Amino acid sequence: MIATGFTRTCFTFSLVVLITACGPRSAEVSSEAPQPPTTEDFYGDYEIIFAGAGPATPGNEMIATWNEFGVSVEQMGNPILQIQMAVGANPGEMEIWNEDVDDPLCLAEGIYTYVDDGTTITFTLVSDGCENRRQSADGGRLVRLN
């Protein structure tokens, strides 16, 4: 019998494992829901664009200033209208009413939903007995100037 020799070859591998330990991440989490906007959040200057109308020609815009006294509307620097607007009792609703008008239906508030995209506030009729206001406000937009 012939003996066959064999050589055993061994290899050594090194495995380096890096473990990074981090402490727990701390983030403040509020249990409160975001607060709905208040009327004061809308104070500022706007260009009024009625439903179906594009922007007015320069100098002929209707500019609304909304502050704690209501919404004053001017055209070509002349005051033409004073109305009241306030965030409604339901989220996403706005109440609009007039104080100095002969039509008692316009003294009561009209209710509109609104969408505020950060630049433009767009109104959609929910209910309003004041025909003139309904025609102006339903689909109307307020475009922020500041």
C-alpha positions in Angstrom: 0.0 0.0 0.0 1.3 3.3 -0.9 0.7 6.1 1.5 -0.3 9.3 0.0 0.5 12.4 2.0 -1.7 15.3 1.9 -1.1 18.7 3.2 -3.7 20.4 5.1 -3.9 24.1 4.4 -5.7 26.5 6.7 -6.7 30.0 6.2 -7.6 32.5 8.8 -10.1 35.3 8.1 -10.6 38.3 10.3 -14.0 39.7 10.5 -14.3 43.2 12.0 -17.7 44.2 13.2 -18.4 47.8 14.0 -21.3 48.4 16.3 -22.4 52.0 16.9 -24.6 52.5 19.8 -26.8 55.5 20.0 -29.0 56.7 22.8 -32.7 57.0 22.3 -33.8 59.8 20.0 -35.8 62.4 21.7 -38.4 64.3 19.8 -41.1 66.5 21.3 -44.4 65.1 20.3 -47.4 67.2 21.1 -50.5 65.4 22.1 -52.5 68.5 21.1 -54.1 68.7 17.7 -53.2 71.7 15.6 -55.2 74.7 16.5 -57.7 75.9 13.9 -57.2 79.3 12.4 -58.7 82.3 14.1 -60.2 85.4 12.4 -57.0 87.3 13.4 -54.9 84.8 11.3 -56.5 86.3 8.2 -55.9 90.0 8.9 -54.1 91.7 6.0 -54.5 93.2 2.6 -56.1 91.3 -0.3 -57.1 91.8 -3.9 -60.7 90.7 -4.4 -61.5 88.6 -7.4 -65.2 87.8 -7.9 -66.3 84.4 -9.2 -65.7 84.0 -12.9 -63.6 87.2 -13.1 -59.9 87.5 -13.7 -57.7 90.0 -11.9 -58.7 93.7 -12.5 -56.7 96.0 -14.7 -53.9 97.7 -12.8 -55.2 100.7 -10.8 -58.8 99.3 -10.9 -58.4 96.5 -8.4 -60.7 96.1 -5.5 -58.5 96.0 -2.4 -59.7 94.6 0.9 -58.1 95.4 4.2 -59.1 92.9 6.9 -58.5 93.9 10.5 -60.2 94.0 13.9 -62.8 96.5 12.5 -63.9 94.2 9.7 -63.1 94.2 6.0 -62.9 97.6 4.2 -63.1 97.4 0.4 -61.7 100.2 -1.8 -61.6 100.6 -5.5 -59.2 103.2 -7.0 -58.6 104.5 -3.5 -62.3 105.1 -2.8 -64.1 103.2 0.0 -67.0 101.3 -1.5 -67.9 98.6 1.1 -67.5 97.6 4.7 -68.4 94.0 5.7 -67.7 91.8 8.6 -66.1 88.4 8.3 -65.2 85.9 11.0 -64.1 82.3 11.2 -67.3 80.2 11.7 -68.3 77.8 14.4 -67.5 74.8 12.2 -64.0 74.1 10.9 -63.4 75.5 7.4 -66.4 77.9 7.5 -66.5 81.6 7.4 -69.3 83.9 8.4 -69.9 87.1 6.4 -72.4 89.8 7.2 -73.0 93.5 6.6 -73.9 96.0 9.3 -75.0 99.1 7.4 -77.4 98.0 4.7 -81.1 98.4 4.2 -81.7 94.7 3.2 -82.4 92.8 6.5 -81.3 89.6 4.7 -77.8 91.1 4.4 -77.7 91.9 8.1 -77.8 88.2 8.9 -74.6 86.2 8.3 -74.0 84.1 5.2 -72.0 80.9 5.7 -69.3 79.9 3.3 -66.7 77.2 3.4 -63.2 78.4 2.5 -60.0 76.9 1.2 -56.8 78.8 2.1 -53.7 77.7 0.1 -51.5 80.2 1.7 -51.8 82.7 -1.2 -55.5 82.7 -2.0 -58.6 82.2 0.0 -61.5 80.8 -2.1 -65.1 80.8 -0.8 -68.0 78.4 -1.6 -71.6 79.1 -0.6 -73.2 77.0 2.2 -76.1 79.4 2.9 -76.8 83.1 2.5 -80.0 85.0 2.2 -78.3 88.1 0.8 -78.5 87.9 -3.0 -75.9 90.5 -3.7 -73.4 89.1 -1.3 -74.0 85.5 -2.5 -73.3 86.5 -6.1 -70.1 88.2 -5.1 -68.8 85.8 -2.5 -69.7 82.3 -3.9 -66.6 81.3 -5.8 -64.9 84.6 -5.0 -61.2 84.8 -4.0 -59.1 86.9 -1.8 -55.5 87.0 -3.0 -53.0 88.0 -0.3 -51.0 91.1 -1.0 -48.7 90.9 2.1 
